Amino acid sequence: MAYTIIEVERKTGIPSTKIRFWIKKGLFSFLDTDKNGVRYFTEEDIGTLKWVEYLRKSKMPIADIKTYINAYQKGDSTLTMRKEMILNQAKILKKEITNLQEILKRLEEKGKSYEQLECARKKTY
């Protein structure tokens, strides 16, 4: 079955504007297009779209995602390259998570500090 961009948006929750942006950036050059320029996604294309969303959420640059998709389309000869790209992105994401956890810890400490100040202030009145 083939799906239009709007149908894919409904199916995945990924905004059509984002999908169109990624298409414009060349991430989905392999999509079938009809005589009116309407692009159609297969189930496999939707799976690729979801992976693009995951990779973007992990902060992978679009150029790297394009490289990854092109490598995927070349098949098993690029397995090692794709594995390295994914593992490298996982490493970057783990570092980001660690940084975010440190920021969260600091914010929570600051919140407790304000709570203590509020309690101390209430006791003086």
HUMO-V11553 format. One record per backbone hydrogen bond with DSSP energy under -0.5 kcal/mol. NH is the residue of the N-H (numbers start at 1). CO is the residue of the C=O. If there is no record, write none. Layout:
BEGIN
nh:NH co:CO
nh:NH co:CO
END
This chain:
BEGIN
nh:3 co:41
nh:8 co:4
nh:9 co:5
nh:10 co:6
nh:11 co:7
nh:12 co:8
nh:13 co:9
nh:15 co:13
nh:19 co:15
nh:20 co:16
nh:21 co:17
nh:22 co:18
nh:23 co:19
nh:24 co:20
nh:25 co:21
nh:26 co:23
nh:27 co:22
nh:29 co:26
nh:31 co:28
nh:32 co:40
nh:34 co:38
nh:37 co:34
nh:40 co:32
nh:41 co:3
nh:46 co:42
nh:47 co:43
nh:48 co:44
nh:49 co:45
nh:50 co:46
nh:51 co:47
nh:52 co:48
nh:53 co:49
nh:54 co:50
nh:55 co:51
nh:56 co:52
nh:57 co:53
nh:58 co:54
nh:59 co:56
nh:60 co:55
nh:65 co:61
nh:66 co:62
nh:67 co:63
nh:68 co:64
nh:69 co:65
nh:70 co:66
nh:71 co:67
nh:72 co:68
nh:73 co:69
nh:74 co:70
nh:74 co:71
nh:75 co:71
nh:75 co:72
nh:78 co:75
nh:79 co:76
nh:82 co:78
nh:83 co:79
nh:84 co:80
nh:85 co:81
nh:86 co:82
nh:87 co:83
nh:88 co:84
nh:89 co:85
nh:90 co:86
nh:91 co:87
nh:92 co:88
nh:93 co:89
nh:94 co:90
nh:95 co:91
nh:96 co:92
nh:97 co:93
nh:98 co:94
nh:99 co:95
nh:100 co:96
nh:101 co:97
nh:102 co:98
nh:103 co:99
nh:104 co:100
nh:105 co:101
nh:106 co:102
nh:107 co:103
nh:108 co:104
nh:109 co:105
nh:110 co:106
nh:111 co:107
nh:112 co:108
nh:113 co:109
nh:114 co:110
nh:115 co:111
nh:116 co:112
nh:117 co:113
nh:118 co:114
nh:119 co:115
nh:120 co:116
nh:121 co:117
nh:122 co:118
nh:123 co:119
nh:124 co:120
nh:125 co:121
nh:125 co:122
END
